[in-house]
Each structure stands twice: as structure tokens, then as C-alpha cells.
Amino acid sequence: MMHTGTPVTVLGLGLMGGALAGAFLRAGHPTTVWNRTTAKADDLVARGAALAGSPAAAIAAAPLVVVCVSDYDAVADVLDGPLDGRVVVNLTSGTPSRARALAEVVARRGGGYLDGGIMAVPEAVGTAEAVLAYSGPRALYDAHASALGSLGTGRHLGDDPGLAATHEMATVVLMWGMLNGFLNGAAILGTAGVSASAYLPIAQTAIGTVAGWLPGYARQADDGVYPAHDGTIDTHLAAMTHVVEESGSLGVNAELPRLARALAERAAAAGHGASGYAALVEQFRRP
Ligand SMILES: NC(=O)c1ccc[n+]([C@@H]2O[C@H](COP(=O)([O-])OP(=O)(O)OC[C@H]3O[C@@H](n4cnc5c(N)ncnc54)[C@H](OP(=O)(O)O)[C@@H]3O)[C@@H](O)[C@H]2O)c1
């Protein structure tokens, strides 16, 4: 393979780091790799990657250094040294505050910092389906957007390095909400002898329908006014109470509908009984 793109370094070759390095290689970037457990580099080296003997040697090998390890403590272990002229792209999951703190550490060591969140599984990396969200100085992102494009569809969210991790938090909360709702629904239907697979067509249609409501809900959440175009919170409350009670009778877990009811009760107590469902955002905005 001809390696003609920007030289890159990948630190961390777990499931995700290995996929990132593989995508850089496929796109023709001279790729240097390092991993604590060296054997995980074997396949990449066979495909043309250069194996560095230490994180410092790997960092010295390329201007663009991608880090993807388990957590921020591991990031601190591998980025222990000078970073002059390097742009560090940290794709390790973490919190916004740790991303901002790491950006300052990298700057003190002479490097530039972009934080990133990978909204994809390793198999999708290197395809347009993989979305990678970045935050940090726009100029740094623009300078490396082409190389980072080898990993998937890149989106720059803003100059604050904490923004990618904040979006990641918001997105996993959304994902858990959908998955918990589906699994809770499957448990309810299981009491009637209906399999989760049989529930699938209705569940997928419902998720699509609710997704179509989001632009209106987003507008209401931003404006702070919640006209009830569909059901009011009081109407939802009645349905939530039925589901909580019936879950008890059926012998299935009622925590999720109880949480929904508790939030709706607080919204109603705050004067939003006749408001639309988007008024619940005020409950989520409280600690
Ligand atoms: N997998 C996914 O689908 C996915 C999706 C989005 C985001 N992510 C994020 O990507 C990151 C990596 O995930 P992964 O799935 O690749 O995990 P993984 O397969 O468990 O790999 C973890 C990596 O971190 C390294 N590591 C851990 N502690 C270290 C330390 N103290 N010093 C040096 N290296 C250390 C491991 O090295 P050894 O090989 O030596 O153990 C390995 O390379 C995580 O932050 C994860 O949240 C993953």
C-alpha cells in the first residue's frame, strides 16, 4: 500500500483504537502505533503500521496523535512527556471537566488539543456511517479535518474542548432512554406471551414517530413555552398511573414508569399540568 497522507500516531490499540489505526492505514496515512500490550499491534504492523517502542517515540513520529485508551487515568499515563508542535486528538470517553483540564495540560506541554466522541462501534469506523464529534479550537480541527475524515464523518461542535464529552453524555442518556423503554415494553409484553421480536415492528414505528416530534419539542424547550399541541401533562399522568399500577399487577418492574410519573407530578405541581410534555425539561434542568 502507498502511504501518502499526513503521518499519524495512534496510542491505544484496544477494540476501538485498533479500528482507528486500521482506518488510517486503509486511507493511506503513514501510521505509527503503540499499545501497552504489544501483541495487539501485530495485525496492524502486518498491514503496514510502524510499531513504536514507547508512547514518547510514537508521539515523536507524527504531528497528529490520536489517543484512545480506557479512561483519562490511562490517557495521563500515555501522554506523559513533551508534546511540542503535536496536535493531540483524544477519543477516550470521559467527562467535559476532564477534557477541559487535559486541554490545559497539553497546552502547557506545547501541544494543541482536540477532544472527540465516537458515536459508532469499531466495525463502522472508517465508513461515513461512523460519526465522530470533535471540540477544541476550530483552526486545529480544520487543519486536520482531512486526516480525521479517514475515521468517519467528522463534526466540529465548537471551540470549548468540553463540548464533545457533553454531547456524548447527552447522547448516551438519549440512547439509554430508548433502550430502557424498549426493554421495559418487551418485559410487559412478555407477560402476555408476546416475544420481544414480535414487538419490534410496533416499537420501531413508535421510535420513528417520536423522533418526528423532536423539532417541536426542541423549539419549546428553547423558548420555555409549552403549548399542549398533543396531550397535556395531566393526561400523561393518568396514563402513567395506570402503567405503574398494572406493572405491579403483572409482576414486572415499575421503576421506569414511576420515574416518569414522579417527574410529571413535579411538573404539574409547578403549574404545568395543562402544558405539553416538553415542560418536563424544567425538571431535568434541576440537580
Ligand atoms: N468500543 C466501542 O464501541 C466504543 C465506542 C465509543 C467510544 N469508545 C471509547 O473508546 C475508548 C477505548 O475503548 P475500547 O473499546 O477500545 O476499550 P478496550 O478494548 O478495553 O481497550 C482499552 C485500551 O486502553 C489501554 N489501556 C488501559 N489502561 C491503560 C494504561 N494505564 N496505560 C496504557 N494503556 C492502557 C489498553 O491497553 P492494553 O491492550 O494493554 O490493555 C487498550 O489499548 C473508551 O474510552 C471507550 O469508551 C469505545
The ligand as an SDF file (V2000), in Angstrom:
LIG
                    3D

 48 52  0  0  0  0  0  0  0  0999 V2000
  -15.7180    0.0380   21.7540 N   0  0  0  0  0  0  0  0  0  0  0  0
  -16.6660    0.8870   21.4210 C   0  0  0  0  0  0  0  0  0  0  0  0
  -17.6860    0.5270   20.8040 O   0  0  0  0  0  0  0  0  0  0  0  0
  -16.5080    2.3470   21.7510 C   0  0  0  0  0  0  0  0  0  0  0  0
  -17.4110    3.2870   21.2030 C   0  0  0  0  0  0  0  0  0  0  0  0
  -17.2600    4.6400   21.5010 C   0  0  0  0  0  0  0  0  0  0  0  0
  -16.2450    5.0490   22.3550 C   0  0  0  0  0  0  0  0  0  0  0  0
  -15.3810    4.1200   22.8770 N   0  0  0  0  0  0  0  0  0  0  0  0
  -14.3490    4.5740   23.8020 C   0  0  0  0  0  0  0  0  0  0  0  0
  -13.0610    4.2390   23.3240 O   0  0  0  0  0  0  0  0  0  0  0  0
  -12.1810    4.0200   24.4380 C   0  0  0  0  0  0  0  0  0  0  0  0
  -11.4640    2.6750   24.2720 C   0  0  0  0  0  0  0  0  0  0  0  0
  -12.4790    1.6690   24.2090 O   0  0  0  0  0  0  0  0  0  0  0  0
  -12.1320    0.2100   23.6770 P   0  0  0  0  0  0  0  0  0  0  0  0
  -13.4400   -0.4160   23.3140 O   0  0  0  0  0  0  0  0  0  0  0  0
  -11.0360    0.2550   22.6740 O   0  0  0  0  0  0  0  0  0  0  0  0
  -11.5980   -0.4680   25.0300 O   0  0  0  0  0  0  0  0  0  0  0  0
  -10.6100   -1.7290   25.1780 P   0  0  0  0  0  0  0  0  0  0  0  0
  -10.7780   -2.6520   24.0510 O   0  0  0  0  0  0  0  0  0  0  0  0
  -10.8450   -2.2300   26.5590 O   0  0  0  0  0  0  0  0  0  0  0  0
   -9.1570   -1.0850   25.0910 O   0  0  0  0  0  0  0  0  0  0  0  0
   -8.6380   -0.3190   26.1220 C   0  0  0  0  0  0  0  0  0  0  0  0
   -7.2930    0.2260   25.7160 C   0  0  0  0  0  0  0  0  0  0  0  0
   -6.7810    1.0700   26.7620 O   0  0  0  0  0  0  0  0  0  0  0  0
   -5.4440    0.6180   27.0640 C   0  0  0  0  0  0  0  0  0  0  0  0
   -5.1090    0.9480   28.4330 N   0  0  0  0  0  0  0  0  0  0  0  0
   -5.8820    0.8150   29.5370 C   0  0  0  0  0  0  0  0  0  0  0  0
   -5.2380    1.2510   30.6380 N   0  0  0  0  0  0  0  0  0  0  0  0
   -4.0240    1.6890   30.2200 C   0  0  0  0  0  0  0  0  0  0  0  0
   -2.9350    2.2850   30.8660 C   0  0  0  0  0  0  0  0  0  0  0  0
   -2.9280    2.5310   32.1870 N   0  0  0  0  0  0  0  0  0  0  0  0
   -1.8460    2.6280   30.1190 N   0  0  0  0  0  0  0  0  0  0  0  0
   -1.8380    2.3950   28.7860 C   0  0  0  0  0  0  0  0  0  0  0  0
   -2.8500    1.8370   28.0940 N   0  0  0  0  0  0  0  0  0  0  0  0
   -3.9390    1.4950   28.8080 C   0  0  0  0  0  0  0  0  0  0  0  0
   -5.4940   -0.8630   26.7820 C   0  0  0  0  0  0  0  0  0  0  0  0
   -4.1770   -1.3690   26.6850 O   0  0  0  0  0  0  0  0  0  0  0  0
   -3.9260   -2.9710   26.8320 P   0  0  0  0  0  0  0  0  0  0  0  0
   -4.2870   -3.5380   25.4760 O   0  0  0  0  0  0  0  0  0  0  0  0
   -2.5130   -3.0920   27.1640 O   0  0  0  0  0  0  0  0  0  0  0  0
   -4.8540   -3.4690   27.9150 O   0  0  0  0  0  0  0  0  0  0  0  0
   -6.2430   -0.8750   25.4630 C   0  0  0  0  0  0  0  0  0  0  0  0
   -5.4130   -0.4650   24.4050 O   0  0  0  0  0  0  0  0  0  0  0  0
  -13.0510    4.0770   25.7160 C   0  0  0  0  0  0  0  0  0  0  0  0
  -12.9250    5.3230   26.3170 O   0  0  0  0  0  0  0  0  0  0  0  0
  -14.4480    3.8710   25.1620 C   0  0  0  0  0  0  0  0  0  0  0  0
  -15.4550    4.4440   25.9720 O   0  0  0  0  0  0  0  0  0  0  0  0
  -15.4910    2.7780   22.5760 C   0  0  0  0  0  0  0  0  0  0  0  0
  1  2  1  0
  2  3  2  0
  2  4  1  0
  4  5  1  0
  4 48  2  0
  5  6  2  0
  6  7  1  0
  7  8  2  0
  8  9  1  0
  8 48  1  0
  9 10  1  0
  9 46  1  0
 10 11  1  0
 11 12  1  0
 11 44  1  0
 12 13  1  0
 13 14  1  0
 14 15  2  0
 14 16  1  0
 14 17  1  0
 17 18  1  0
 18 19  2  0
 18 20  1  0
 18 21  1  0
 21 22  1  0
 22 23  1  0
 23 24  1  0
 23 42  1  0
 24 25  1  0
 25 26  1  0
 25 36  1  0
 26 27  1  0
 26 35  1  0
 27 28  2  0
 28 29  1  0
 29 30  1  0
 29 35  2  0
 30 31  1  0
 30 32  2  0
 32 33  1  0
 33 34  2  0
 34 35  1  0
 36 37  1  0
 36 42  1  0
 37 38  1  0
 38 39  2  0
 38 40  1  0
 38 41  1  0
 42 43  1  0
 44 45  1  0
 44 46  1  0
 46 47  1  0
M  CHG  2   8   1  16  -1
M  END
$$$$
